[in-house]
Amino acid sequence: MPDRSKQVTLRRSCQACIKGKRRCDQGWPQCSRCLGKDINCEYVNAPLTITSSGRYVGLNRSIVNVTPTPQIHAPLQLEIAKEYDPNIIQFLVAGLRDLPVNFAETGKTIFIHPDLYPNGLPTAVREVHNICRLNMQTGRVNVILLSMLQQYSADLCHRLSHAATFEELLACSQALVLIQCMLVLNEDGNTSPYSEAISAMLAGIAGKLWQQAPIQLPRTLSPRCAWLLAESVRRTIIVCFMLRSAYSLNTRNYSVRTPFIDSLPFDLRTNLWDENSETAWQDALSDSEGSMVSLHEWSNGLAAGRVHDVSGFSGLILAACKGQAVFSIPSPPVNFYIDS
């Protein structure tokens, strides 16, 4: 009987992957699986490597005139780095740092609207309002307040993951974003180095809100409350990514572009957010047809000077998405939301 160990084989997978019946990526000197498991990686036929001329060679450096087997690699996390002017970064950081202060003073921010909760603020939003007031009164994030913020952030993460209703999910998300504004953008030198865990958490909040947002809203909601709910979800997602970007820019001088946020629906009628009654809201309501664009289209319109009456919210979007200041953009030629 012939010795099978000496039989000629054209297999290029390593012996460990063959034995485990796993796909081998033929990495040299160790494949990814063996490297990850810290086990010995041996090849019967050495993997092919490519020369600068594009020809494949074996370990003995002889030319191999065969087409290599296509290799399947694990997908890479695509990050498109972007660097901004330091003044733009400081504008963005200051704008997001002011959100807890604004909420403490008025009970309202660019992404939390008190009229959405006519029966009273949800527990998480009410609690974070008290914390924002404490932070404003203290005037700085001291060691005691920092410890409280960290503990409350962990508690909100737990409550968010176990939210029984979408209203609870939204409230916990909004509260957690305000807590992170105080934690990662504080001015007192307590800012920790950039953490991928915090960045992933902010992205996770946005993703969860988008995935679990109701497709149909209750008929009991007035048109204005229904719009406020949808707009609150969109704005909370946008602020999550603005905070993520500001945190990265502030701690490591660059951020990454996120295709998901670019495609997010955006309502052109940003003025509706500040109408304080149902009647005023209805009076300001324009034809809804064509009022929704993607955030990418909106930010492009802002940068090109095609948007009128740029709000504070729009200014932060322009800084976060385009790295531009409002004063640097040209004035639109006609008085409309976006000049086409």
N, C-alpha and C positions, 0 to 999 in steps of 0.2 A: 504494500500500500504506500503511495507517495506521501512524503512529508508535507502536510498542508501549510506548515509555517514557512516553507521555502518556495511555495507555488508563486508564480508571477501574478501580480494583481495590478489593476489600473486605479484602484481606490486611492484617493488623495486625502480622505479624512484621517484624522489621527486615530490611534488604536483605542484610546479611551472613549472617544465619541462612537466608534464602531461598536465597541463592547456595550456601551450604554444605549445604543440605538438612538443616538441624538444627532441632529444636524451639526456639522462641524464647519466653522467659518474659515478654517485653514490658515489662521493667523500664525505668524512666525516670529519668534521661535516657539511660542505657545499660542494655541487657539484661545478664544475668549472664555470658553467653558472651563478648560483646564486651568486657565489663569485665575478665574473666579473661585474655583474649588481648590486651588493650590495643590494640584496633582501633577504627576509626571505626564508630559505630552510628547508622544513619539509618533513619527510618521514612517510608514513603509516607503511611500513615495513622497519626497519632500515637496512642500507647496511651491507653486510657481510665484516668482516675484517679477516685477516689471522694471525694465531698465529705462534710462532717460530717453532712449530712442523709441520706446514703446514696445520693444520686443521682450518676450518672456524668457527667463532663464532659470535653470535649476541651480542647485547648490554647487555643482561643479563648474558653474559659470558657462556651460555650453548652451547654445541657442536651442530652444525648444519650439518647434514649428507646429504647435497644436493650439487650438483655442481653449483657454482655461474655462473651467466650469463656473458659471455665474455664481457669485456668492451673495447670500441674503444676510444683510446686517440689521441689527436692531435699529429702529428709527431714532434719529438724533433730535434733540430738542432744538428747534430753530429759534435763534435769537438774533434779531437785527438791532445792533447797538446804535444808540443815538446820543450825541453829546450836545449840550446846550450852553449858551452863554451864561456865565455865573449870575448875571443880573436877572435873567429869566428864571433860573433855578430858585433864587431868593424870592422872587415874586410869587412863584408857585408854592414854595414852602410857606411863605407868610400867609398866603390866601387860605391854605388848608389848615394852618395853625390857628387861624382866626375862627374856624368853624365852631369849636367848642365854646369860645367866648360869645359868638353870636347866638348860639343856642341857649347859653346861660342867661343872656340878656333879654332875648325875645321869644324863646321857645320855638324858634324857626331857623332853618338853615336852607342852603341851596338844594338840599335833598330830603329834609324832614319838614313836612307841613302839618301844623297842629290841626287844621280843619279836616284832615283825613281821619281824625279820631274824635268824632263829635261826642262820644260817650266817655271821654277821658283817655289820657295817654296810656298805652300799654305799659306793663310793669317795667320792662327793660328800658324803655324810653324815659319813663319817669325817674328811674334810678340814675340813669346817666345824666339827666338834667341836673339832679342834685350834685353829682360829682363834678360836672362842668362849673356849677356855681361855686363849689368849694375850691376848685382849681383857680378860678378867677379871683376869689377872695384871697387866696394864698399868694397869688402873684408869681409863683414859681413851682416847678415840680420838685419838691424836696424829697428826701429819702423815704419819709413815711408815706407821702402821697404816691410816690413811684411804686412802692410795694403794694399799695392798695389798688392802683391801676393794673398792675401785673396780675394780681389775684382775681380782680373782677374780670379782666380780659379772659383768663382761663375759664372762669365760671360761665361767661357768655358763650365761649366756644362750645362748652358742654351743653348749654341750654339750646344753642342753635342747632346742634346735631340731633337733639331730641324734640325739636319743635313739633307741636301737635297740629298747628294750623299755619296757613301761610301768613296770616297777620302776625303771629308770634315769630315766625321766621324772619319777616321783614323788620320787625321791631328789634330783634336781637342783632340782626345784621347792621342796622343803622346805629345802634348803641355801640357795637364793637368797632365800627369805623371811627366814631368820635373818640373812643378810648385810645385807639391806635394813633389818631392825630396828636393826642397829648403824649403818648409814649414815644413814638419814633421821631417826632418833630419838635421835641422840647428844646428850649433855648439854654438849658443850664449845664450843658456838658455831660449829661447823663446818658446821652444817646449811645446805644451799643453799636458795635460794628454791624455791617449789613448782614442780614439773616435771610437765607433762602426760605426758612420756615415761615417767617412773617410774610414774605412776598407770596408764597404759595397759599397761605391762609387767606390773604386778600383776594387772590385770584379765585380761590375756592368759594368764597362768599358770593362773588359775582356769578360764578357758574351755577351755584345752587339756586340763587334767586331766578336766574334766567330759565333753568330747567323746571322749576316748580311754580312759576308764575301761572295763575289761572288763565285759561283760554277764554272763558266766559265769566263775566262779572254778575253778581246778584242784581236782580231787577229792583231791589229795594234801594240801591244807591242812586243818588241824584246824578245827572250828567256830569256835574262838576266834581263830585266825590269819586266817580268812576274814572274821570280823567286824572285826578290827583293821585289815585292809587297806581294807575299805569305809569304816570310820570315819576312817581316816587320810586318805583322799581327801577325804571331806566336811569334815573339820576343817581340812585344808590350804587348801581353797577358802575356808572361812569366815575363816581367819586372814589370807589374802590381802586380803580385802575389809575386815577390821577394820584391818589395817595401812594400807591405802589411805585409809580414813576418818580414822584417827588422824593420818596424815601431812598430810592436807588441813586438818583441824581445827587442828593444831598450827602450821601455817605461814600459813594464810589465814583461820582462824577460822570456816570452814564446810566442810561436806562435801556429798555428793550421795547421794540414795537410789538404790539399784540394784535394779530389779525381779527380776533374775536371782537374786540372793542371797536375796531374800525367799522365793522359791519352792523353794529348795534343801531336799531331804529332811533331816530331823534326827531322830536317835534319842533318845528320851526318857531312855533308861537310861544316863545319863552316868556313873554309878558304875561301870559295867563296865570303863571305861578304866583304872581304878586297881586292878583285881583282878589279883594278881601270878602266878597260876597257872591252869592249865586247870581244876583242881578247884574253886578258889575262884570262878572265872568261871562255871562251870556251876552252882554253888550259888547265885550271885547272879542268875543268868539268870531272868528272869520270862517269862511268856507273851509271845511276840513279836507276837501279834496286837494291832494298835492301838498299837504302840510307835513307829511312824514318823509324824511330822507335818512340816509345812513349818517352816522357820526363822521365818517370819512368825508362824505360830501359836504356836510356842514362845516367841518374844520377847513376844507379846501375853499369853501365860499368865504369864510372868515379871513383866511390868509390872503385871498385875492381881492379883498375889499368889496365883496358883493353883499355884505350883510349890514343892515341898519340897526341902530339902537342896541349896540353891543352891551350886554349886561355883565355883571360881575362873574356870573357863571360862565358866560361865553368867553370872557377874558381868560379864565382859568383853563378852559378847553383849548383855546388858542395857544396858551403857553405850554400845556401838557402835550398836545398833539403835534404842534408845529414849531415849538420853541421860539415863538414870536410874541412881541408885546403889542397891545392894542394900538398905541400911538404910532407904531411903525407901519401900519397897514393903510392903504389908500382909502379915501372916502368913496362910498358907492354913488353912482350917478343918479339913481332914482330912489324914491322912498317906498321900498317894498322889502319883504323879508330877505329874499335872495334874488338879485338881478340876474336874469338869464341872458 
